[in-house]
Amino acid sequence: MVCSVPTAIAVTSSDLVLPPHDRQTPPAAVQPLDGLEASLTAMHALIEQHGYVIALCPSSAPTAVIRRLHAVRSVLESDRIALLALDLPPLGLALLAQQLRQLSVCDFSPGVLASSARLLAHYIYSGALLNSVARLDRIPVSLRSHAKSWVPGAQFAVLATPRPQLVRVGQDELTGPEFGTRMLVAAGQLPADWLTGTLAPAWHVQGVATVPLPAESARWWGTGKVAEFAAGLYDVSVLYQLVSSVRRDECHWCGLELIGDRCGFCAAPLPPPSSNELPTAVARAASSVRALPRGAT
């Protein structure tokens, strides 16, 4: 089922807007704009047109950007703006925004769509090829790896999400996804030949697309000599099945639907179940347990 007025998806810069997969995928907005007044006008227009706005913001964004987003929501006094700060690398965030754009035309409510961002982020394999990890502070880096950064010609493959991993190229391999993905590759001051010629075949990706490197990438990875990648689900039917398979609840604070343990709009956590109310599945499982025979351990 297709939604007639999709929830708007916004990102903090235009280089985080990936090309759409098809004509049904709506574009993304950019928020905030230069200046508070321009940001207020544009955000108000988005709310009027779409009803709800989900704004994705990288956790590495400058403080001024994050403050302006919160100022816009505060001045507009709107509960229809979800501000989601995510610890994904820039290209991974761009991929997540594209997935939400795909799902925004489906019959998901704004609350489910916003809270699905955390779920979808767990299925995005994002990382980079670096020639130095000396200034990388987003994932754990051993002293040995720091020392190897000074070896001429050394290159490192880094996986930031879903599970951090750092290997020396040619010595170890990155752990890839166990499901079908499409890979995005963005070359900076390093060529992306190893990503497209070695990593992509090793991960059995179902397609590779080359995109420009986001401006935020150099700061996130601690160097401009980087080639970034992000692999994730791309078929909207698979994305839809993943999100729709999760139990839905109602936010006790704002009343919107949500999945997971936190509302995407008001950030209120899902209350724990009452001590005298076992979930149906748990009660059913408990009733099927047989007592151990005497003497069993």
C-alpha positions as CSV (number, residue, x, y, z in Angstrom):
1,M,0.0,0.0,0.0
2,V,1.4,3.4,-1.0
3,C,1.1,6.5,1.2
4,S,-0.3,9.5,-0.7
5,V,1.6,12.1,1.3
6,P,5.0,10.6,2.4
7,T,6.7,11.7,5.5
8,A,9.6,14.1,4.6
9,I,13.2,12.8,5.1
10,A,15.8,15.5,5.8
11,V,19.6,15.4,6.0
12,T,22.1,18.0,7.0
13,S,23.8,18.5,3.7
14,S,23.1,18.0,0.0
15,D,26.0,15.5,-0.5
16,L,24.1,13.1,1.8
17,V,21.2,12.9,-0.7
18,L,21.8,9.8,-2.9
19,P,20.2,9.4,-6.3
20,P,16.8,7.6,-6.1
21,H,16.4,4.0,-7.1
22,D,13.2,4.7,-9.0
23,R,10.6,7.3,-9.7
24,Q,8.6,6.4,-6.6
25,T,11.5,7.3,-4.2
26,P,10.9,10.9,-3.1
27,P,13.8,13.3,-2.8
28,A,15.3,14.3,0.6
29,A,15.3,17.8,2.0
30,V,18.3,19.6,3.5
31,Q,18.0,20.9,7.1
32,P,19.2,23.2,8.6
33,L,19.8,25.8,6.0
34,D,22.2,28.8,6.3
35,G,20.6,31.0,8.9
36,L,17.8,30.4,11.4
37,E,15.2,32.3,9.5
38,A,15.7,30.3,6.3
39,S,15.7,27.1,8.3
40,L,12.4,28.0,10.0
41,T,10.7,28.9,6.8
42,A,11.8,25.7,5.0
43,M,10.9,23.4,7.9
44,H,7.5,25.0,8.3
45,A,6.9,24.4,4.6
46,L,7.9,20.7,4.9
47,I,5.5,20.2,7.8
48,E,2.7,21.9,6.0
49,Q,3.3,19.8,2.9
50,H,4.2,16.4,4.5
51,G,2.7,16.5,8.0
52,Y,5.8,15.1,9.6
53,V,9.6,15.5,9.1
54,I,12.4,13.0,10.0
55,A,15.7,14.8,10.1
56,L,18.9,12.7,10.2
57,C,22.0,14.2,11.7
58,P,25.4,12.6,11.9
59,S,26.7,12.6,15.5
60,S,29.9,14.1,14.1
61,A,28.1,17.2,12.8
62,P,29.3,20.6,14.1
63,T,27.7,21.8,17.3
64,A,26.2,24.8,15.5
65,V,24.3,22.5,13.1
66,I,22.8,20.4,15.9
67,R,21.9,23.5,17.9
68,R,20.1,25.1,14.9
69,L,18.1,21.9,14.3
70,H,16.9,21.9,17.9
71,A,16.3,25.7,17.8
72,V,14.1,25.2,14.7
73,R,12.0,22.6,16.5
74,S,11.8,24.7,19.6
75,V,10.7,27.9,17.8
76,L,8.1,26.1,15.8
77,E,6.9,24.3,18.9
78,S,6.2,21.3,16.7
79,D,5.9,17.7,17.8
80,R,6.0,16.6,14.2
81,I,9.8,16.9,13.8
82,A,12.0,13.9,14.7
83,L,15.7,14.7,15.2
84,L,17.7,11.6,14.9
85,A,21.5,11.8,15.7
86,L,23.1,8.6,14.5
87,D,26.7,7.4,15.0
88,L,27.0,6.2,11.3
89,P,29.7,7.3,9.0
90,P,28.5,9.9,6.4
91,L,28.0,7.4,3.6
92,G,26.2,5.0,5.9
93,L,23.9,7.8,7.0
94,A,23.2,8.7,3.4
95,L,22.3,5.1,2.7
96,L,20.0,5.1,5.7
97,A,18.3,8.2,4.5
98,Q,17.8,6.6,1.1
99,Q,16.2,3.6,2.7
100,L,13.8,5.8,4.7
101,R,12.9,7.7,1.6
102,Q,12.0,4.3,-0.1
103,L,9.9,3.3,2.9
104,S,8.2,6.7,3.3
105,V,5.9,6.0,0.3
106,C,4.7,2.8,2.1
107,D,1.9,2.6,4.6
108,F,4.0,3.0,7.7
109,S,3.0,5.7,10.1
110,P,5.5,8.5,10.8
111,G,6.3,7.1,14.3
112,V,7.1,3.6,12.9
113,L,9.2,5.1,10.1
114,A,11.2,7.3,12.5
115,S,11.8,4.5,15.0
116,S,12.8,2.1,12.2
117,A,16.0,4.2,11.6
118,R,17.7,2.5,14.5
119,L,16.6,-0.9,13.3
120,L,17.8,-0.4,9.7
121,A,21.2,1.1,10.9
122,H,22.0,-2.4,12.4
123,Y,21.9,-3.8,8.8
124,I,24.2,-1.2,7.3
125,Y,27.9,-2.3,6.9
126,S,29.8,1.0,6.6
127,G,33.5,1.6,6.6
128,A,36.5,2.9,4.7
129,L,39.9,2.3,3.3
130,L,42.5,4.4,5.0
131,N,46.2,4.9,4.7
132,S,46.5,6.1,8.4
133,V,44.5,5.5,11.6
134,A,46.6,7.9,13.6
135,R,43.6,10.4,13.9
136,L,40.8,7.8,13.9
137,D,38.9,8.2,17.1
138,R,35.5,6.8,16.1
139,I,36.3,3.1,16.7
140,P,38.9,1.4,19.0
141,V,42.4,1.5,17.5
142,S,45.3,-0.5,19.1
143,L,48.7,1.0,19.7
144,R,50.1,-1.6,17.2
145,S,47.8,-0.3,14.5
146,H,48.8,3.3,15.3
147,A,52.4,2.3,14.9
148,K,51.7,0.6,11.6
149,S,50.2,3.8,10.3
150,W,53.8,5.2,10.0
151,V,54.9,2.3,7.7
152,P,55.1,3.7,4.2
153,G,52.5,2.2,1.9
154,A,50.4,0.7,4.7
155,Q,46.6,0.6,4.2
156,F,43.8,-0.2,6.6
157,A,40.3,-1.5,6.0
158,V,38.0,-0.3,8.7
159,L,34.4,-1.4,9.5
160,A,32.6,1.1,11.7
161,T,29.1,-0.5,11.8
162,P,27.5,-2.8,12.7
163,R,30.5,-4.2,14.6
164,P,33.8,-2.2,14.6
165,Q,36.7,-4.0,13.0
166,L,40.1,-2.8,11.8
167,V,42.5,-4.9,9.6
168,R,45.6,-4.4,7.6
169,V,44.9,-4.7,3.9
170,G,46.4,-7.9,2.5
171,Q,46.7,-9.6,5.9
172,D,43.2,-10.0,7.3
173,E,39.6,-9.7,6.0
174,L,36.6,-7.7,7.0
175,T,33.6,-9.6,8.2
176,G,30.8,-9.0,5.7
177,P,27.0,-9.3,5.8
178,E,25.3,-12.7,5.5
179,F,22.5,-11.3,3.4
180,G,22.2,-9.7,-0.1
181,T,23.4,-6.1,-0.2
182,R,24.2,-3.4,-2.7
183,M,27.5,-1.4,-2.1
184,L,28.1,2.3,-2.4
185,V,31.6,3.4,-2.9
186,A,32.9,7.0,-2.6
187,A,36.6,7.7,-3.4
188,G,38.4,10.6,-1.8
189,Q,42.1,11.1,-2.1
190,L,42.5,7.3,-2.1
191,P,41.5,5.2,-5.1
192,A,38.6,2.8,-4.5
193,D,40.1,-0.1,-6.6
194,W,40.5,-2.4,-3.5
195,L,36.9,-1.8,-2.5
196,T,35.4,-2.5,-5.9
197,G,37.9,-5.2,-7.0
198,T,38.5,-7.1,-3.7
199,L,36.0,-6.3,-1.0
200,A,32.8,-6.2,-3.1
201,P,33.5,-9.7,-4.7
202,A,34.4,-11.1,-1.3
203,W,31.2,-9.9,0.2
204,H,29.2,-11.2,-2.8
205,V,27.4,-7.8,-3.2
206,Q,24.6,-7.6,-5.8
207,G,25.8,-4.4,-7.3
208,V,28.2,-1.5,-6.8
209,A,27.4,2.1,-7.3
210,T,30.0,5.0,-7.2
211,V,28.9,8.2,-5.5
212,P,30.7,11.4,-4.5
213,L,32.5,11.5,-1.1
214,P,30.5,13.5,1.5
215,A,32.3,16.5,2.8
216,E,31.9,15.2,6.4
217,S,33.8,12.0,5.7
218,A,37.3,13.6,6.1
219,R,36.4,14.7,9.6
220,W,34.7,11.4,10.6
221,W,37.6,9.3,9.5
222,G,40.3,11.7,10.6
223,T,41.9,12.0,7.2
224,G,41.1,13.1,3.7
225,K,43.0,10.2,2.3
226,V,40.0,7.9,2.4
227,A,37.8,5.8,0.2
228,E,34.4,5.2,1.9
229,F,31.9,2.4,1.4
230,A,28.5,1.4,2.7
231,A,26.6,-1.8,2.0
232,G,23.0,-2.4,2.9
233,L,19.6,-3.7,1.8
234,Y,18.2,-2.0,-1.3
235,D,15.0,-3.8,-2.3
236,V,12.0,-1.9,-0.9
237,S,10.0,-5.1,-0.4
238,V,12.8,-6.6,1.8
239,L,13.0,-3.3,3.8
240,Y,9.2,-3.3,4.2
241,Q,9.2,-6.9,5.4
242,L,12.0,-6.2,7.9
243,V,10.2,-3.2,9.5
244,S,6.7,-4.7,9.4
245,S,7.9,-7.9,11.1
246,V,8.6,-5.9,14.3
247,R,6.0,-5.5,17.0
248,R,4.4,-2.1,17.2
249,D,3.6,-0.2,20.4
250,E,2.1,3.2,21.2
251,C,4.2,5.9,22.7
252,H,2.9,6.6,26.2
253,W,4.0,10.3,25.9
254,C,3.0,11.5,22.4
255,G,0.7,8.7,21.3
256,L,2.5,7.9,18.0
257,E,3.2,4.3,16.9
258,L,6.8,3.0,17.4
259,I,8.9,-0.1,17.0
260,G,11.8,-0.9,19.3
261,D,12.3,0.7,22.7
262,R,12.2,4.4,22.0
263,C,10.0,6.9,20.2
264,G,11.6,8.6,17.2
265,F,9.8,11.9,17.7
266,C,9.7,12.6,21.4
267,A,12.5,10.2,22.4
268,A,10.4,8.7,25.2
269,P,11.5,5.2,26.1
270,L,9.0,2.3,26.0
271,P,7.9,1.6,29.5
272,P,8.8,-1.9,30.8
273,P,6.0,-4.4,31.0
274,S,4.2,-4.6,34.4
275,S,5.5,-7.3,36.7
276,N,2.1,-9.0,36.7
277,E,1.7,-8.9,32.9
278,L,3.8,-11.5,31.1
279,P,3.9,-11.1,27.3
280,T,1.8,-13.8,25.5
281,A,4.9,-15.4,24.0
282,V,6.6,-15.7,27.4
283,A,3.5,-17.1,29.1
284,R,3.1,-19.6,26.4
285,A,6.7,-20.7,26.6
286,A,6.5,-21.0,30.4
287,S,3.4,-23.2,30.2
288,S,5.2,-25.6,28.0
289,V,8.2,-26.2,30.2
290,R,8.1,-29.6,31.9
291,A,9.4,-30.2,35.4
292,L,12.7,-32.0,35.6
293,P,12.6,-35.4,37.1
294,R,14.0,-35.8,40.6
295,G,17.7,-35.9,40.8
296,A,18.1,-34.1,37.5
297,T,20.4,-31.0,37.4
